[in-house]
Structures are given as structure tokens and as C-alpha cells.
Amino acid sequence: RLATEGEITGKACECVPCLAPAGIAAKQLLVVGLGKREELDPGVIYRAAAAAAKALAARKRAAVAFLADGSWSTRQLEHAVAGAAVGMVGQDIYRKDKKRTPFGTTIWLAAPADAVERGTHLGDGINLTRRLVNLAPDDMYPQAFADEASAVAGHLGIDIEVWDETRLAKERCGALLAVSRGSSRPPRLVIMRYRGPGRREGSPELALVGKGVTFDSGGLSLKPADSMMGMKCDMAGAATMLGTIATIAALKLPVDVVAAMGLVENMTGPAAYKVGDVLTARNGLTIEVHNTDAEGRLVLADVLDVVRGLEPGRIIDAATLTGACMVALGHDVAGLFSNNQASCDQLVAAAKTAGEPVWQMPMFRHYDPQIESDVADIKNVGDGRWGGAITAAKFLERFVGTTPWTHIDIAGPAFADKPKPWSDGGGTGVMVRSLVELVRGSPEETT
């Protein structure tokens, strides 16, 4: 009757409450729109479940039951469970009066228990990423991130190694160390290794690399105050990779994967690196600094070289790297850049499976001269404003050699300035689902 009267339209993420519905014991029934059936994918289901959980989490609830659609595949159901887990958690970490309160108990009806368990692990990984991004920069600095990673590793049985500034200097990580010089908080490099069931000693199949600039003032190339406001999220790439390897380990996936996260603050202290400085990266390349606010690529340069030495089958990095990518693709789409089309295609397919929008950008050779320097091997920005996301990727390409590599610029979708029907503002946990899908392979067809 409500549908006939137009109160329920079925539009994606539309939530229509029915109070004291006749015939069931629940005090409230929430009808959630899934949109057009032909457009249904795990991304739509994830957001719809999150929208429902967000609406219900506005007040304390002892128990909430979700009824799974019988036509969903097992993989779609897992994304629904993850969405519900994410939707009930807000960004109000520091508020006395919380806008969102997680349910006492979440029940999934007509759903296999193992699928619910896997979806819960996926939601946990996304919420881990979101929480780290949402923490204030005074609470989330390089050592604090390393401590969080150590706690995750201990809980899930992941091997972890943390390099301090002394080890970084011994390893010749001159580019990463230069960025950190302006801060009173020393840098860290976190390296985590997960070997799944049946995996033995040897090179990892996959290396995940994350940019972890825990706060970015721009350095001496100082950002305007408005642009600095959201820069606690400049470690979202590192948080994404921590959330991803945590989920892979919780799911006990049969893969050998390493995650490396370079962690620094980019500040303006008396020892801050300067425009005109020439840095020597770990791989021996010299880098002329033209802009201290193009720091993320300097951090990633050394971390990429570290993981390349492990001889992984492929490398994927994630970083809130450039505003130029946001100019090109907006707030909701991540940009992909790669030296290996087959590897990039697999990530595109995984993102499509997860329902997270990505778009591959060109890496033509004629961009290479834009990062050439007159006084060093390369410089850390291109020529002028144009193609800035591409020239940043071309810079990173110099540090991966022939290893298949894909760079994900998540500057747009990693942090939401405004709330959406399925999420509060703040960290989004974007690409955790896609990267987990990449490791898992083709979606199951089981319904």
C-alpha cells in the first residue's frame, strides 16, 4: 500500500520507516531501496545497507535484524554485511554526544553464517581505515600509527617490522627522511608480512604500499589555512593498506602479501627541507625539490624501492597524492596509473566487482621529460599545473623498475567533506573492498 501511494519508491538508499508494523514483533520496520535490479551490484548493496544502518544508528538499539534478499550472491551478501557495519559507525570520535551508536547485536536473517562472518571482517577492515583517518593529527602521528599497526599484527598473527629514523638512515631513505625533517615527530616505516595457508618462504605475490603523511602543512611551500583543514587524511593511503592486510589476514586468504607504509609529518620546523634542495633516494636517483608540498611522492619513492627489493609479483600503492586527480575525476572516483596493463585490468575488474568507481589515466612517454631536472636526475613536480596527477605517477614509476605496478590516487574519494546517505563525512575506507576482491579473485556465483 505504501508503494502504491508513492511513499516507497525503491530508489537506491531510500529508507522508509514503518512504526509498530502489524504482524511482526519488531517495533520498527525499515524498508530500504536498492534501485533498478539491472544496476544492482555489491557497491549498491553496500551503500544501501550502510544507509539503513546509518539511519537506525541515530539512537541506541539493542538489536537490529537485516533480512537478506534471496536473490543475492554470497559475495553481494558479504558486501551488505560490511556496509551495515560501516553505516552504524560515525566520525564523531571526540564528541560527548555521539551521532551514531553501533547496535548491541546485528542479526542477518536468511544468510549463511560463514558469509556473515566474512562480511563482518570486511567491515572491520574498512572501519579500521576510517578510524585512523578520522583521528586528530595530534593523536595520529608516525609512531602512533606504528603502534596501531603493531596491535593489529599481534591480534591477527601478522609479522611486522618497524624502521625508526636510525634504520631509515642506514637504509639510505633520503627522500622520506627529508620530508620528516621539519617535524618534532620522527618518521617510521612499517612493513607487515602475511603468509596465508599453504604459502612458504619466498617472494610475496603482492606488495601493498601506502602514503602515510599523518599531517601535511605543505612544508615551507605552505598550504593556505582552508586547504590544510583536511590534511589529517593525508595518511589515508597507509590506513587503506593497513585495513586491507588486516582483512586479508582475518579472512585467512591463501596469499603471500606484504604491506609497507611510509609515515611522516610534513611540517615547517627549523630543519625543514627546502625548495632547491637535492635529495638522494634509496635507489640512488637524485631529486631536485621544486615544491615541498609535493612530499607524498618523495615518501613513496623510498618505500617503493624497499618493497621492490623483496621481488614481489606486483606492487600496488595507494595515496592521497594530488589535487590534480580531483580536478580530473572529482570526489568519488579514484585514478589508476600503471606500467602493466594486465595488472591494472585485474584491479579495474576487482573494483567493478566491489562497486567502487575507478578510472585509468594515461602514462604516455611524452610526460617523462616534464619531471627532468637541470641539476639532478629528476624533480618532484612537472612543468606547471597541467597533467599533475600523471607527472606525479611518472615520478613514482622511476622507483618500481620492471615490477608490475599500479598506483591508485585516492585524493578524491578517501575523505568526504560532507555526509552522504550511507556515510557520515570523514574517512571513507575507499579501496579496501576492491583490494580484498583483487586478492580473492573472481566472485562466487553461489546464491
C-alpha positions as CSV (number, residue, x, y, z in Angstrom):
1,R,0.0,0.0,0.0
2,L,2.8,2.4,0.8
3,A,4.4,1.6,-2.5
4,T,1.1,2.2,-4.3
5,E,0.8,5.5,-2.6
6,G,4.3,6.6,-3.6
7,E,5.7,6.6,-0.1
8,I,8.1,3.8,-1.1
9,T,9.8,4.3,-4.5
10,G,12.7,1.8,-4.3
11,K,15.3,4.4,-5.2
12,A,18.8,3.3,-4.1
13,C,19.5,4.1,-0.4
14,E,15.9,5.4,0.2
15,C,15.0,4.5,3.8
16,V,11.3,4.5,4.7
17,P,10.4,3.7,8.4
18,C,7.2,1.9,9.4
19,L,6.5,2.3,13.1
20,A,4.8,-0.5,15.0
21,P,4.2,-2.6,11.9
22,A,1.3,-5.1,12.1
23,G,2.2,-8.8,12.1
24,I,5.8,-8.7,13.3
25,A,7.3,-8.3,16.8
26,A,9.8,-5.5,15.8
27,K,8.8,-2.1,16.9
28,Q,10.0,-0.6,13.7
29,L,10.5,-1.8,10.1
30,L,12.8,0.0,7.7
31,V,12.3,-0.5,4.0
32,V,15.5,0.1,2.0
33,G,15.6,0.9,-1.7
34,L,18.0,-0.9,-3.9
35,G,17.3,0.9,-7.2
36,K,17.0,-0.8,-10.5
37,R,17.6,-4.5,-10.5
38,E,19.7,-4.4,-13.6
39,E,22.0,-1.8,-11.9
40,L,22.4,-3.9,-8.7
41,D,26.0,-4.7,-7.8
42,P,27.9,-5.1,-4.5
43,G,28.5,-1.4,-4.4
44,V,24.8,-0.5,-4.5
45,I,24.1,-3.2,-1.9
46,Y,26.9,-2.0,0.4
47,R,25.7,1.6,0.3
48,A,22.1,0.6,0.8
49,A,22.9,-1.5,3.8
50,A,25.1,1.3,5.2
51,A,22.3,3.9,4.6
52,A,19.9,1.7,6.6
53,A,22.4,1.2,9.4
54,K,23.2,4.9,9.5
55,A,19.5,5.8,9.8
56,L,18.9,3.3,12.6
57,A,22.2,4.1,14.5
58,A,21.0,7.7,15.2
59,R,19.7,6.2,18.5
60,K,20.8,3.3,20.7
61,R,19.3,0.0,19.7
62,A,19.8,-3.3,21.5
63,A,19.2,-5.4,18.3
64,V,18.7,-4.8,14.6
65,A,17.9,-7.6,12.1
66,F,18.6,-7.3,8.4
67,L,16.7,-9.6,6.0
68,A,18.9,-10.7,3.1
69,D,17.4,-10.7,-0.3
70,G,17.2,-14.3,-1.5
71,S,18.5,-13.4,-5.0
72,W,21.8,-12.0,-3.8
73,S,25.1,-13.9,-4.4
74,T,27.2,-14.8,-1.5
75,R,29.7,-12.1,-2.4
76,Q,26.9,-9.5,-2.6
77,L,25.7,-10.5,0.8
78,E,29.2,-10.1,2.3
79,H,29.3,-6.5,1.0
80,A,25.9,-5.9,2.5
81,V,27.1,-7.1,5.9
82,A,30.2,-4.9,5.5
83,G,28.0,-1.9,4.6
84,A,25.8,-2.3,7.7
85,A,28.9,-2.5,9.9
86,V,30.3,0.7,8.3
87,G,27.0,2.7,8.4
88,M,26.5,2.4,12.1
89,V,29.9,3.9,12.9
90,G,30.3,7.7,12.5
91,Q,33.3,10.0,12.6
92,D,32.3,11.6,16.0
93,I,35.2,10.0,17.9
94,Y,35.7,13.1,20.0
95,R,32.0,14.1,20.6
96,K,30.5,13.6,24.0
97,D,27.1,13.1,22.4
98,K,27.6,10.6,19.6
99,K,25.6,11.0,16.4
100,R,25.9,7.2,15.7
101,T,25.7,4.3,18.1
102,P,26.6,0.8,17.0
103,F,23.9,-1.7,17.5
104,G,24.1,-4.0,20.5
105,T,23.5,-7.0,18.2
106,T,23.3,-7.2,14.5
107,I,21.3,-10.2,13.1
108,W,21.3,-11.3,9.5
109,L,18.2,-13.4,8.6
110,A,18.2,-15.8,5.6
111,A,22.0,-15.5,5.4
112,P,24.7,-18.2,5.7
113,A,26.7,-17.7,8.9
114,D,30.1,-18.0,7.0
115,A,29.1,-15.2,4.6
116,V,28.1,-13.0,7.5
117,E,31.5,-13.7,9.2
118,R,33.4,-12.8,6.1
119,G,31.4,-9.6,5.6
120,T,32.0,-8.7,9.2
121,H,35.7,-9.0,8.7
122,L,35.5,-6.8,5.7
123,G,33.5,-4.1,7.6
124,D,36.1,-4.3,10.4
125,G,38.9,-3.5,7.9
126,I,37.0,-0.6,6.4
127,N,36.2,0.8,9.9
128,L,39.8,0.4,10.9
129,T,40.9,2.5,8.0
130,R,38.2,5.1,8.6
131,R,39.0,5.4,12.3
132,L,42.7,6.0,11.7
133,V,41.9,8.7,9.1
134,N,39.4,10.4,11.4
135,L,41.7,10.6,14.4
136,A,43.1,14.1,15.1
137,P,46.7,14.6,13.9
138,D,47.9,15.2,17.5
139,D,46.7,11.6,18.2
140,M,47.7,10.0,14.8
141,Y,51.4,10.6,14.1
142,P,54.0,8.3,12.8
143,Q,54.8,6.4,16.0
144,A,51.1,6.3,16.9
145,F,50.3,4.7,13.5
146,A,53.1,2.2,14.0
147,D,51.6,1.3,17.4
148,E,48.2,0.7,15.8
149,A,49.8,-1.5,13.2
150,S,51.6,-3.5,15.8
151,A,48.4,-4.1,17.7
152,V,46.7,-5.3,14.5
153,A,49.6,-7.5,13.7
154,G,49.6,-9.0,17.2
155,H,45.9,-9.7,17.1
156,L,45.9,-11.3,13.6
157,G,49.3,-13.1,13.7
158,I,50.9,-10.8,11.0
159,D,54.7,-10.4,11.0
160,I,55.7,-6.8,11.5
161,E,58.9,-4.7,11.3
162,V,59.1,-1.0,12.2
163,W,62.0,1.0,11.0
164,D,62.9,4.1,13.1
165,E,64.9,7.1,11.9
166,T,68.2,5.4,12.6
167,R,67.3,2.3,10.5
168,L,65.9,4.6,7.7
169,A,69.1,6.5,7.6
170,K,71.1,3.2,7.5
171,E,68.9,2.1,4.6
172,R,69.6,5.4,2.7
173,C,65.9,6.5,2.6
174,G,67.0,10.1,1.9
175,A,63.8,11.2,0.3
176,L,61.5,10.1,3.1
177,L,63.8,11.4,5.8
178,A,64.0,14.8,4.1
179,V,60.2,15.3,4.3
180,S,60.2,14.4,8.0
181,R,62.9,16.9,9.0
182,G,60.6,19.8,9.7
183,S,58.6,17.8,12.4
184,S,59.5,17.1,16.0
185,R,57.9,13.7,15.5
186,P,60.3,11.2,13.9
187,P,59.3,9.1,10.8
188,R,58.6,5.4,10.7
189,L,58.4,2.7,8.1
190,V,56.0,-0.1,8.9
191,I,56.5,-3.4,7.0
192,M,53.9,-6.1,7.6
193,R,54.0,-9.6,6.1
194,Y,51.1,-12.1,5.9
195,R,51.6,-15.6,4.6
196,G,48.4,-17.4,4.1
197,P,47.7,-21.1,4.4
198,G,50.0,-23.2,2.2
199,R,52.4,-20.3,1.5
200,R,56.1,-20.9,2.2
201,E,59.2,-18.7,2.3
202,G,59.8,-16.8,-0.9
203,S,58.9,-13.6,-2.7
204,P,55.4,-12.1,-1.9
205,E,52.8,-12.3,-4.6
206,L,51.7,-8.8,-3.9
207,A,53.2,-5.7,-2.2
208,L,50.8,-3.0,-0.9
209,V,52.4,0.4,-0.4
210,G,50.7,3.3,1.4
211,K,51.5,7.0,1.8
212,G,51.3,7.9,5.4
213,V,51.7,11.7,5.8
214,T,50.0,12.0,9.1
215,F,49.7,15.7,8.7
216,D,50.6,17.8,5.7
217,S,51.1,21.5,6.3
218,G,52.8,21.8,2.9
219,G,56.1,22.4,4.5
220,L,57.8,25.6,3.5
221,S,55.6,25.7,0.4
222,L,52.9,26.3,3.0
223,K,49.3,25.4,2.2
224,P,46.5,28.0,2.8
225,A,44.6,27.5,6.0
226,D,41.5,26.2,4.3
227,S,43.5,23.7,2.3
228,M,45.2,22.5,5.5
229,M,42.0,21.7,7.3
230,G,41.5,18.2,5.9
231,M,45.2,17.2,5.9
232,K,44.8,14.7,8.7
233,C,43.6,12.5,5.9
234,D,46.9,12.6,4.0
235,M,47.7,9.2,5.6
236,A,44.7,7.6,4.1
237,G,46.8,5.5,1.7
238,A,48.7,3.9,4.6
239,A,45.4,3.4,6.5
240,T,43.9,1.7,3.5
241,M,46.8,-0.7,3.2
242,L,46.7,-1.5,6.9
243,G,42.9,-2.1,6.7
244,T,43.5,-4.3,3.6
245,I,46.2,-6.5,5.0
246,A,44.2,-6.8,8.3
247,T,41.1,-8.0,6.3
248,I,43.2,-10.4,4.2
249,A,44.6,-11.9,7.4
250,A,41.2,-12.1,9.2
251,L,39.8,-13.9,6.1
252,K,42.8,-16.3,6.1
253,L,43.2,-15.9,2.4
254,P,45.8,-18.1,0.7
255,V,48.2,-15.4,-0.4
256,D,51.6,-14.1,0.5
257,V,51.4,-10.3,0.8
258,V,53.5,-7.5,2.2
259,A,52.2,-4.1,3.2
260,A,54.6,-1.2,3.6
261,M,53.6,2.2,5.0
262,G,55.8,5.3,5.0
263,L,54.9,7.6,7.9
264,V,56.0,11.2,8.3
265,E,54.7,14.6,9.2
266,N,55.4,17.4,6.7
267,M,56.0,20.5,8.9
268,T,57.8,23.8,8.9
269,G,60.4,23.4,11.7
270,P,63.9,24.9,11.6
271,A,65.3,21.8,9.9
272,A,62.6,21.6,7.2
273,Y,63.7,20.6,3.8
274,K,63.7,23.5,1.3
275,V,62.9,24.3,-2.3
276,G,66.1,23.9,-4.2
277,D,67.4,21.0,-2.1
278,V,68.7,18.0,-3.9
279,L,67.8,14.7,-2.3
280,T,69.2,11.2,-2.9
281,A,66.6,8.5,-2.8
282,R,67.3,4.9,-1.7
283,N,67.7,3.7,-5.3
284,G,70.4,6.3,-5.9
285,L,68.3,8.8,-8.0
286,T,68.8,12.4,-7.1
287,I,65.7,14.6,-6.8
288,E,65.6,18.4,-7.0
289,V,62.8,19.8,-4.8
290,H,60.7,22.4,-6.5
291,N,57.8,22.2,-4.1
292,T,57.8,20.9,-0.5
293,D,54.1,20.3,-0.8
294,A,54.7,17.5,-3.3
295,E,56.0,15.4,-0.5
296,G,54.0,12.2,-0.8
297,R,55.8,11.1,-3.9
298,L,59.1,11.5,-2.0
299,V,57.9,9.3,0.8
300,L,56.6,6.7,-1.6
301,A,59.8,6.7,-3.6
302,D,61.8,5.1,-0.9
303,V,59.1,2.8,0.3
304,L,58.6,1.5,-3.3
305,D,62.3,0.8,-3.6
306,V,62.2,-1.1,-0.3
307,V,59.4,-3.4,-1.4
308,R,60.9,-3.8,-4.9
309,G,63.8,-5.4,-3.2
310,L,61.5,-8.1,-1.9
311,E,60.8,-9.1,-5.5
312,P,57.0,-9.1,-5.3
313,G,54.9,-10.4,-8.2
314,R,53.3,-7.0,-8.4
315,I,53.1,-3.7,-6.5
316,I,50.0,-1.6,-5.8
317,D,50.3,1.7,-4.0
318,A,47.5,4.0,-2.7
319,A,47.9,7.7,-1.9
320,T,46.1,10.9,-1.5
321,L,48.6,12.2,-3.9
322,T,47.3,15.1,-6.0
323,G,44.6,17.7,-6.1
324,A,45.0,17.4,-9.9
325,C,43.4,14.0,-9.8
326,M,40.4,15.5,-8.0
327,V,40.2,18.2,-10.8
328,A,40.2,15.4,-13.4
329,L,37.9,12.9,-11.7
330,G,36.0,14.7,-8.9
331,H,35.5,13.5,-5.3
332,D,34.1,10.0,-6.0
333,V,36.4,8.3,-8.5
334,A,40.0,7.1,-7.8
335,G,42.6,7.4,-10.6
336,L,44.7,4.4,-11.7
337,F,48.1,4.7,-13.3
338,S,50.2,1.7,-14.3
339,N,53.2,0.3,-16.1
340,N,51.5,-3.0,-16.7
341,Q,48.1,-3.2,-18.4
342,A,47.3,-6.8,-17.4
343,S,47.9,-5.9,-13.7
344,C,45.9,-2.7,-14.0
345,D,43.0,-4.6,-15.7
346,Q,42.8,-7.0,-12.8
347,L,42.4,-4.1,-10.3
348,V,39.8,-2.5,-12.5
349,A,37.8,-5.8,-12.6
350,A,38.1,-6.1,-8.8
351,A,36.9,-2.5,-8.3
352,K,34.0,-3.2,-10.6
353,T,33.1,-6.3,-8.6
354,A,33.2,-4.2,-5.4
355,G,31.2,-1.4,-7.0
356,E,33.9,1.2,-6.3
357,P,34.4,3.6,-9.3
358,V,38.0,3.9,-10.7
359,W,39.3,5.3,-13.9
360,Q,42.6,4.5,-15.6
361,M,44.7,7.6,-16.7
362,P,47.4,7.6,-19.4
363,M,51.0,7.1,-18.8
364,F,52.4,8.2,-22.2
365,R,56.2,8.5,-22.5
366,H,55.9,12.1,-23.6
367,Y,55.2,13.0,-20.0
368,D,58.6,11.8,-18.9
369,P,60.6,15.0,-19.8
370,Q,58.3,17.1,-17.6
371,I,60.0,15.7,-14.5
372,E,63.6,16.0,-15.7
373,S,65.8,18.4,-13.8
374,D,68.6,20.6,-14.9
375,V,70.6,19.9,-11.7
376,A,69.5,16.4,-10.7
377,D,68.2,13.2,-12.2
378,I,64.5,14.3,-11.7
379,K,62.5,16.9,-10.0
380,N,59.5,16.4,-7.7
381,V,56.9,18.3,-9.8
382,G,56.1,18.5,-13.5
383,D,56.1,21.6,-15.7
384,G,53.3,23.8,-14.5
385,R,49.8,22.8,-13.4
386,W,48.7,20.6,-16.3
387,G,48.7,16.8,-16.0
388,G,49.8,17.0,-12.4
389,A,48.3,13.6,-11.4
390,I,50.1,12.0,-14.4
391,T,53.5,13.6,-13.8
392,A,53.3,12.5,-10.1
393,A,52.7,9.0,-11.3
394,K,55.5,9.2,-13.7
395,F,57.7,10.2,-10.8
396,L,56.7,7.1,-8.9
397,E,57.3,5.0,-11.9
398,R,61.1,5.7,-11.6
399,F,61.2,3.7,-8.4
400,V,59.5,0.4,-9.3
401,G,61.8,-0.8,-12.1
402,T,60.2,-3.5,-14.2
403,T,57.9,-4.9,-11.5
404,P,54.2,-4.7,-12.5
405,W,52.9,-1.7,-10.6
406,T,49.6,0.2,-10.3
407,H,49.3,3.5,-8.5
408,I,45.9,4.5,-7.0
409,D,45.4,8.2,-6.4
410,I,42.6,8.3,-3.8
411,A,42.8,12.1,-3.1
412,G,39.1,12.5,-4.0
413,P,37.2,9.5,-2.6
414,A,39.3,8.9,0.6
415,F,37.7,11.7,2.6
416,A,34.2,13.0,2.4
417,D,33.8,16.7,3.3
418,K,30.0,16.2,3.7
419,P,27.8,13.4,4.8
420,K,26.1,11.1,2.3
421,P,23.0,8.9,2.8
422,W,25.2,5.9,3.6
423,S,28.0,7.6,5.5
424,D,28.9,10.5,7.7
425,G,31.7,12.8,6.5
426,G,35.3,11.9,7.1
427,G,37.3,8.9,6.2
428,T,35.5,6.5,3.8
429,G,37.8,3.4,3.7
430,V,37.7,3.5,-0.1
431,M,39.5,0.8,-2.0
432,V,39.7,-1.7,0.9
433,R,36.9,-3.7,-0.6
434,S,38.4,-3.5,-4.1
435,L,41.9,-4.6,-2.9
436,V,40.4,-7.5,-1.0
437,E,38.4,-8.6,-4.0
438,L,41.6,-8.4,-6.1
439,V,43.3,-10.9,-3.7
440,R,40.2,-13.1,-3.6
441,G,39.8,-13.4,-7.3
442,S,36.6,-13.9,-9.3
443,P,33.4,-13.5,-7.4
444,E,31.5,-16.6,-6.5
445,E,28.4,-17.4,-8.4
446,T,26.7,-19.1,-5.4
447,T,23.4,-17.6,-4.5
